[in-house]
Amino acid sequence: MDSRPLFLYNGVFPMSKNDSLTAAPGAGRRLTEAPLNTPLRIVGILGGEGVRRRLLALGFHKDDLIQLESQAILSGPVLVRNLTSDIRVALGRGVAQKVLVEAGDEPS
C-alpha cells in the first residue's frame, strides 16, 4: 500500500503535529502584547494548521528574531520585521495574536 498522503494543500504535503510551530503551554506572550521596536524571538503559534502554514509561507519560523514596528491603536494590521531574513510583513491582528514571542537578543 502507498504511504503518501491522498491530497496536497497548495502543492505542500500536510505537516505532522511535531513539524509545526506549536507552542508549549505558558510559553511567551502574544505578539500584539509585545513592545514596539524590541527584538523578539518566535517561540510558537497558537493556531491550527492553516495559520502555521500561512506564517511559514510568509517566512516566519520558530526561533526567528522579529521586531514589532507598528500597530494600529484599536484594530487593524501590525507591521512586523523579520530580523533573521530582513523582510517586513503586515499581519492581520487575528493572526498576530496567535504568534507567541519572548525577548530576543540583538542579531549579530
C-alpha positions as CSV (number, residue, x, y, z in Angstrom):
1,M,0.0,0.0,0.0
2,D,1.2,3.5,-0.8
3,S,2.0,5.6,2.3
4,R,1.9,9.0,0.5
5,P,-0.9,11.4,1.6
6,L,-4.0,11.3,-0.6
7,F,-4.2,15.1,-1.1
8,L,-2.0,18.2,-1.2
9,Y,-2.6,21.7,0.2
10,N,-1.4,24.1,-2.4
11,G,1.3,21.7,-3.5
12,V,2.5,21.2,0.0
13,F,2.3,17.9,1.8
14,P,0.4,18.1,5.1
15,M,2.6,18.7,8.1
16,S,2.7,16.4,11.1
17,K,1.9,17.9,14.5
18,N,5.6,17.6,15.5
19,D,6.9,19.6,12.5
20,S,4.9,22.7,13.2
21,L,5.4,25.8,15.3
22,T,3.1,24.6,18.1
23,A,3.8,26.2,21.5
24,A,4.3,24.7,24.9
25,P,1.7,25.9,27.4
26,G,2.7,29.1,29.2
27,A,5.5,29.9,26.6
28,G,5.9,33.6,25.8
29,R,3.3,36.3,25.2
30,R,1.3,37.3,22.2
31,L,2.9,39.4,19.5
32,T,0.2,42.1,19.9
33,E,1.1,42.5,23.6
34,A,4.9,42.9,22.9
35,P,6.6,46.3,23.0
36,L,7.4,48.1,19.8
37,N,10.9,48.1,18.3
38,T,12.3,45.4,20.6
39,P,13.9,42.2,19.3
40,L,11.7,39.2,19.9
41,R,12.1,35.5,19.3
42,I,9.2,33.4,18.0
43,V,8.5,30.6,20.4
44,G,5.3,29.2,19.0
45,I,1.9,29.6,17.3
46,L,-1.5,29.2,19.0
47,G,-3.4,28.2,15.9
48,G,-4.4,25.4,13.7
49,E,-2.5,24.0,10.8
50,G,-3.8,26.7,8.4
51,V,-2.3,29.5,10.5
52,R,1.0,27.7,11.0
53,R,1.2,27.0,7.2
54,R,0.5,30.6,6.4
55,L,3.1,32.0,8.7
56,L,5.7,29.5,7.4
57,A,4.9,30.6,3.8
58,L,5.4,34.3,4.9
59,G,8.9,33.4,6.2
60,F,8.2,33.2,10.0
61,H,9.9,30.2,11.6
62,K,10.4,29.1,15.2
63,D,13.4,30.9,16.8
64,D,13.4,33.7,14.2
65,L,14.2,37.1,15.6
66,I,11.4,39.6,14.8
67,Q,10.5,43.2,15.7
68,L,7.1,44.7,16.0
69,E,7.4,48.0,14.1
70,S,3.9,49.5,14.3
71,Q,0.4,48.7,15.1
72,A,-3.0,50.5,14.9
73,I,-4.5,51.8,18.1
74,L,-7.6,49.6,18.3
75,S,-7.6,47.2,15.5
76,G,-6.1,46.5,12.1
77,P,-2.8,45.1,10.8
78,V,0.5,45.2,12.6
79,L,3.8,45.7,10.8
80,V,6.4,43.0,11.7
81,R,10.0,42.9,10.6
82,N,11.8,39.6,10.5
83,L,15.3,40.4,11.6
84,T,16.6,36.9,10.5
85,S,15.6,37.2,6.9
86,D,15.2,41.0,6.7
87,I,11.7,41.2,5.4
88,R,8.7,43.3,6.5
89,V,5.2,41.9,6.6
90,A,1.8,43.3,7.6
91,L,-0.1,40.7,9.6
92,G,-3.7,40.9,10.5
93,R,-4.3,41.4,14.2
94,G,-6.0,38.0,14.5
95,V,-3.0,36.2,13.1
96,A,-0.6,38.3,15.1
97,Q,-2.4,37.4,18.3
98,K,-1.6,33.8,17.6
99,V,2.2,34.3,17.4
100,L,3.9,33.7,20.8
101,V,7.2,35.6,21.4
102,E,9.8,36.2,24.1
103,A,12.5,38.7,24.5
104,G,15.3,38.0,22.0
105,D,18.9,39.1,21.6
106,E,20.1,41.6,19.0
107,P,21.2,39.9,15.8
108,S,24.9,39.8,15.2
